[in-house]
Amino acid sequence: MAGGERSAVLNRVRELLSAPASEVDGYLDVLGVDRVPQTTAQRLMGSTLLPRIYERLWRPVLFFGFTMRNTADEERLKQRLLDVSAGDAVLDVACGPGNTTRSFVDRVGPAGLAVGVDSSATMLARAVADSPAEAPVGYVRADGADLPFGDGTFDAVSCYGALYLMDDPFGALREMLRVLKPGGRIAVLTTCARGPAPVRRAEVAVSHVAPLRVFDTDEVTRVLRDAGLVDVTRHVSAASQTVGGRRPSDA
């Protein structure tokens, strides 16, 4: 029965895809065996050890040091920014082992769907293992900068703790906005440079050649506003910023 329930959810996810996909270990793969992580950060996320310790150690410890907020505080902010309702389709980009993706399950309900996308096969295998087969949640192995979905597919899009690891973060962000429906909402948690402008500019410039990208205070919000989003907000805490916005309903 569990296998049948998971297959039914994957069929719902497949209907949203704009590219062919193979089923692998309980998730859908549009990349294939030739696409493997290239950067140091991506290789780390693709390791077999990190998915095992991510939820209990990696995320809680580093998350607090990065944001100076506990995960419960950030969860409340995320849900407020995205305002997910029953029946919504939600996309979680760079989902890792699915922690954030699964946080939408109760809100979307049986008629909705939460979809996690990641390029790491080991992270997705863990996400599948930790997700109840009957839950309205499915996973896709894909490139965050080339999302395999049509324009305006999702009611809400999240990307938490990953934009700073991407080779083309602004390309990925524009992809997230592309797949957002009119009236849809986005929330992104990423890095934020702090201090006087010269210090920030230097920090941002150095980060361009480092494994972890640091964004200046208005870089992420500018992309959202340039795409026509409204109600754009930015919540800064420690070395992090949580940015949210909404695509106008008449977009």
Salt bridges, closest charged atoms under 4 A:
ASP29 OD2 - ARG141 NH1 3.12
ASP73 OD1 - ARG76 NH2 2.38
GLU74 OE1 - ARG69 NH2 2.49
GLU75 OE1 - LYS78 NZ 2.62
ASP88 OD2 - ARG185 NH2 3.62
ASP130 OD2 - ARG126 NE 3.14
ASP143 OD2 - ARG35 NH2 3.32
ASP151 OD1 - ARG178 NH1 2.77
ASP155 OD1 - LYS181 NZ 3.48
GLU175 OE2 - ARG178 NE 2.71
ASP216 OD1 - ARG200 NE 2.66
ASP218 OD2 - ARG222 NH2 2.99
ASP231 OD2 - ARG246 NH2 2.96
